């Protein structure tokens, strides 16, 4: 029987690969609007899991793990300015999660 943790880790790595290699065009705001989480959320959850396991990790290190590069580099390569429509959708969806 395969260890569930190994399967979960493999699925997580595949999610990161998909987001960062196959779909870097998908903006974080679009992920937030559609799914309620984004790459930055994944980084926060990763950092929280590390801290729960007793490992100290700062926000930049967690983001680099999730993005596969420093966050500033990711932003320069892939991030675009949010459109007024994206911002409005975010404000609408964010209110639903409060």
URGIQUI-V803442 format. One record per residue. N is the residue number from 0. RES is the residue in one small letter. SS is DSSP state (@ for helix, = for strand, . for the rest). OMEGA is omega in degrees with one decimal (999 if undefined). Layout:
BEGIN
N&RES&SS&OMEGA, N&RES&SS&OMEGA
END
This chain:
BEGIN
0&x&.&-179.0, 1&x&.&178.1, 2&x&.&179.5, 3&x&@&-179.7, 4&x&@&177.9, 5&x&@&178.3, 6&x&@&178.3, 7&x&@&178.5, 8&x&@&178.3, 9&x&@&178.5, 10&x&@&178.1, 11&x&@&177.7, 12&x&@&179.0, 13&x&@&175.7, 14&x&@&178.6, 15&x&@&178.7, 16&x&@&-179.8, 17&x&@&-178.1, 18&x&@&-171.7, 19&x&@&-178.3, 20&x&@&-178.6, 21&x&@&-174.5, 22&x&.&176.4, 23&x&.&178.1, 24&x&.&179.1, 25&x&.&-176.4, 26&x&.&178.2, 27&x&@&-179.1, 28&x&@&176.5, 29&x&@&175.9, 30&x&@&178.9, 31&x&@&-178.2, 32&x&@&-176.4, 33&x&@&-171.0, 34&x&@&-179.9, 35&x&.&174.4, 36&x&.&179.6, 37&x&.&179.5, 38&x&@&179.1, 39&x&@&175.3, 40&x&@&177.4, 41&x&@&179.1, 42&x&@&177.9, 43&x&@&179.7, 44&x&@&178.2, 45&x&@&179.3, 46&x&@&179.1, 47&x&@&177.5, 48&x&@&177.8, 49&x&@&-179.6, 50&x&@&177.4, 51&x&@&178.3, 52&x&.&177.6, 53&x&.&178.7, 54&x&.&177.1, 55&x&.&179.6, 56&x&.&176.9, 57&x&.&-175.7, 58&x&@&-178.6, 59&x&@&179.3, 60&x&@&179.0, 61&x&@&178.4, 62&x&@&178.8, 63&x&@&177.5, 64&x&@&-177.5, 65&x&@&-177.5, 66&x&@&-178.5, 67&x&.&179.5, 68&x&.&175.8, 69&x&.&-177.1, 70&x&@&179.8, 71&x&@&177.7, 72&x&@&177.1, 73&x&@&-178.5, 74&x&@&-179.3, 75&x&@&-177.9, 76&x&@&-165.5, 77&x&@&-171.9, 78&x&.&176.1, 79&x&.&177.2, 80&x&.&178.2, 81&x&.&178.0, 82&x&.&174.7, 83&x&@&178.3, 84&x&@&178.4, 85&x&@&179.2, 86&x&@&179.2, 87&x&@&178.2, 88&x&@&178.4, 89&x&@&179.8, 90&x&@&178.9, 91&x&@&-177.8, 92&x&@&-179.9, 93&x&@&178.9, 94&x&@&-179.4, 95&x&@&-175.3, 96&x&@&-179.4, 97&x&.&999
END
